[in-house]
Amino acid sequence: MMQTMAKDAPAKEQVRVLVRNKRARHDYVIEETIEAGLVLLGSEVKSLREGRAQITDAYAAPQGGELLLLQMQISEYPWANRWNHPPRRPRKLLLHRPEIDKLSAAVQRDRYTLLPLEVYLKGGRIKVLLGLGRGKKQHDRRQEEREKEAARQIQRALRH
């Protein structure tokens, strides 16, 4: 009688956040998030692995039937010399066609904004976490601050 060994469940993939957009959740109400791949050049990957990027001004927009990530700055890689990349070039996002159509419609018709929340390394590939959100108004920010302050006061009261 032959015994079969049970295979171990696949280990949880390691995720290393390279760049985070802290300002996005402050300025926008994020209603949905989606993970997308990113088309990059070799010098961009090396620079990103060192954390030399900025996504605070970045946004995604539909152009020519695909989604592009615009205004994301990836600093030049010092050792790439003449094969370096332009720091703020448009970068193509890798998504399935139904996802592209859905997000494009939301951005164009419903006045949503598509923002990068994080750029991270997952399973040897660089991914972007995109957030579909609406801009917060000043009174929304004030209300959110009041709620946070009330929660802090409750926590303080419970501790004492």
Stockholm file with secondary structure:
# STOCKHOLM 1.0

chainA/1-160         MMQTMAKDAPAKEQVRVLVRNKRARHDYVIEETIEAGLVLLGSEVKSLREGRAQITDAYAAPQGGELLLLQMQISEYPWANRWNHPPRRPRKLLLHRPEIDKLSAAVQRDRYTLLPLEVYLKGGRIKVLLGLGRGKKQHDRRQEEREKEAARQIQRALRH
#=GR chainA/1-160 SS CCCCCCCCCCCCCCEEEEEECHHHHHHEEEEEEEEEEECCCHHHHHHHHTTCEECTTCEEEEETTEEEEESCEECCCTTCGGGCCCTTCCEEEECCHHHHHHHHHHHHTSCCEEEEEEEEEETTEEEEEEEEEEECCHHHHHHHHHHHHHHHHHHHHHHC
#=GC SS_cons         CCCCCCCCCCCCCCEEEEEECHHHHHHEEEEEEEEEEECCCHHHHHHHHTTCEECTTCEEEEETTEEEEESCEECCCTTCGGGCCCTTCCEEEECCHHHHHHHHHHHHTSCCEEEEEEEEEETTEEEEEEEEEEECCHHHHHHHHHHHHHHHHHHHHHHC
//
